[in-house]
């Protein structure tokens, strides 16, 4: 049974609120996937803070109208599941990881920072390390010259100490 006008307006308002806060949206076709698998996808998304929803494409087009994600409107064709996240890579990572284990979920497109991404772009975004990993790598890079200098200074002081003792 279809939704009445008030229910459709409520769905558009809910999705619009999610889109207003989002940095990334990923579209994936779910044709032929079992309900249990979609439930698993939703559970994984919930853990990562990703809003996942199966929507009618006309309602999704209305929700993204007037936003930086408006360019996705022409990609909204067929039975799609929408992954929306505030984190820049979370939606892409959740959908990409699930698509690796379930060949019936096919990534169609995505959008990040106002730019429409193709399948390769979504895959590239999904493989970016998390913010915490990137910060740890940056700290390691910043720390390596300092620790190298400390080792050199320690070696010089040991050499001087050995020379004065002899």
Secondary structure as a PSIPRED ss2 file (coil, helix, strand):
# PSIPRED VFORMAT (PSIPRED V4.0)

   1 X C   1.000  0.000  0.000
   2 X C   1.000  0.000  0.000
   3 X C   1.000  0.000  0.000
   4 X C   1.000  0.000  0.000
   5 X H   0.000  1.000  0.000
   6 X H   0.000  1.000  0.000
   7 X H   0.000  1.000  0.000
   8 X H   0.000  1.000  0.000
   9 X H   0.000  1.000  0.000
  10 X H   0.000  1.000  0.000
  11 X H   0.000  1.000  0.000
  12 X H   0.000  1.000  0.000
  13 X H   0.000  1.000  0.000
  14 X H   0.000  1.000  0.000
  15 X H   0.000  1.000  0.000
  16 X H   0.000  1.000  0.000
  17 X H   0.000  1.000  0.000
  18 X H   0.000  1.000  0.000
  19 X H   0.000  1.000  0.000
  20 X H   0.000  1.000  0.000
  21 X H   0.000  1.000  0.000
  22 X C   1.000  0.000  0.000
  23 X C   1.000  0.000  0.000
  24 X E   0.000  0.000  1.000
  25 X E   0.000  0.000  1.000
  26 X E   0.000  0.000  1.000
  27 X E   0.000  0.000  1.000
  28 X E   0.000  0.000  1.000
  29 X E   0.000  0.000  1.000
  30 X C   1.000  0.000  0.000
  31 X C   1.000  0.000  0.000
  32 X C   1.000  0.000  0.000
  33 X C   1.000  0.000  0.000
  34 X C   1.000  0.000  0.000
  35 X H   0.000  1.000  0.000
  36 X H   0.000  1.000  0.000
  37 X H   0.000  1.000  0.000
  38 X H   0.000  1.000  0.000
  39 X H   0.000  1.000  0.000
  40 X H   0.000  1.000  0.000
  41 X H   0.000  1.000  0.000
  42 X H   0.000  1.000  0.000
  43 X H   0.000  1.000  0.000
  44 X H   0.000  1.000  0.000
  45 X H   0.000  1.000  0.000
  46 X H   0.000  1.000  0.000
  47 X H   0.000  1.000  0.000
  48 X H   0.000  1.000  0.000
  49 X C   1.000  0.000  0.000
  50 X E   0.000  0.000  1.000
  51 X E   0.000  0.000  1.000
  52 X E   0.000  0.000  1.000
  53 X E   0.000  0.000  1.000
  54 X E   0.000  0.000  1.000
  55 X C   1.000  0.000  0.000
  56 X C   1.000  0.000  0.000
  57 X H   0.000  1.000  0.000
  58 X H   0.000  1.000  0.000
  59 X H   0.000  1.000  0.000
  60 X H   0.000  1.000  0.000
  61 X H   0.000  1.000  0.000
  62 X H   0.000  1.000  0.000
  63 X H   0.000  1.000  0.000
  64 X H   0.000  1.000  0.000
  65 X C   1.000  0.000  0.000
  66 X C   1.000  0.000  0.000
  67 X C   1.000  0.000  0.000
  68 X C   1.000  0.000  0.000
  69 X C   1.000  0.000  0.000
  70 X H   0.000  1.000  0.000
  71 X H   0.000  1.000  0.000
  72 X H   0.000  1.000  0.000
  73 X H   0.000  1.000  0.000
  74 X H   0.000  1.000  0.000
  75 X H   0.000  1.000  0.000
  76 X C   1.000  0.000  0.000
  77 X C   1.000  0.000  0.000
  78 X C   1.000  0.000  0.000
  79 X C   1.000  0.000  0.000
  80 X E   0.000  0.000  1.000
  81 X E   0.000  0.000  1.000
  82 X E   0.000  0.000  1.000
  83 X E   0.000  0.000  1.000
  84 X E   0.000  0.000  1.000
  85 X E   0.000  0.000  1.000
  86 X C   1.000  0.000  0.000
  87 X C   1.000  0.000  0.000
  88 X C   1.000  0.000  0.000
  89 X C   1.000  0.000  0.000
  90 X H   0.000  1.000  0.000
  91 X H   0.000  1.000  0.000
  92 X H   0.000  1.000  0.000
  93 X H   0.000  1.000  0.000
  94 X H   0.000  1.000  0.000
  95 X H   0.000  1.000  0.000
  96 X H   0.000  1.000  0.000
  97 X H   0.000  1.000  0.000
  98 X H   0.000  1.000  0.000
  99 X H   0.000  1.000  0.000
 100 X H   0.000  1.000  0.000
 101 X H   0.000  1.000  0.000
 102 X C   1.000  0.000  0.000
 103 X C   1.000  0.000  0.000
 104 X C   1.000  0.000  0.000
 105 X C   1.000  0.000  0.000
 106 X E   0.000  0.000  1.000
 107 X E   0.000  0.000  1.000
 108 X E   0.000  0.000  1.000
 109 X E   0.000  0.000  1.000
 110 X E   0.000  0.000  1.000
 111 X E   0.000  0.000  1.000
 112 X E   0.000  0.000  1.000
 113 X C   1.000  0.000  0.000
 114 X C   1.000  0.000  0.000
 115 X E   0.000  0.000  1.000
 116 X E   0.000  0.000  1.000
 117 X E   0.000  0.000  1.000
 118 X C   1.000  0.000  0.000
 119 X H   0.000  1.000  0.000
 120 X H   0.000  1.000  0.000
 121 X H   0.000  1.000  0.000
 122 X H   0.000  1.000  0.000
 123 X H   0.000  1.000  0.000
 124 X H   0.000  1.000  0.000
 125 X H   0.000  1.000  0.000
 126 X H   0.000  1.000  0.000
 127 X C   1.000  0.000  0.000
 128 X C   1.000  0.000  0.000
 129 X C   1.000  0.000  0.000
 130 X C   1.000  0.000  0.000
 131 X H   0.000  1.000  0.000
 132 X H   0.000  1.000  0.000
 133 X H   0.000  1.000  0.000
 134 X H   0.000  1.000  0.000
 135 X H   0.000  1.000  0.000
 136 X H   0.000  1.000  0.000
 137 X H   0.000  1.000  0.000
 138 X H   0.000  1.000  0.000
 139 X H   0.000  1.000  0.000
 140 X H   0.000  1.000  0.000
 141 X H   0.000  1.000  0.000
 142 X H   0.000  1.000  0.000
 143 X H   0.000  1.000  0.000
 144 X H   0.000  1.000  0.000
 145 X H   0.000  1.000  0.000
 146 X H   0.000  1.000  0.000
 147 X H   0.000  1.000  0.000
 148 X H   0.000  1.000  0.000
 149 X H   0.000  1.000  0.000
 150 X H   0.000  1.000  0.000
 151 X H   0.000  1.000  0.000
 152 X H   0.000  1.000  0.000
 153 X H   0.000  1.000  0.000
 154 X H   0.000  1.000  0.000
 155 X H   0.000  1.000  0.000
 156 X H   0.000  1.000  0.000
 157 X H   0.000  1.000  0.000
 158 X H   0.000  1.000  0.000
 159 X H   0.000  1.000  0.000
 160 X H   0.000  1.000  0.000
 161 X H   0.000  1.000  0.000
 162 X H   0.000  1.000  0.000
 163 X H   0.000  1.000  0.000
 164 X H   0.000  1.000  0.000
 165 X H   0.000  1.000  0.000
 166 X C   1.000  0.000  0.000
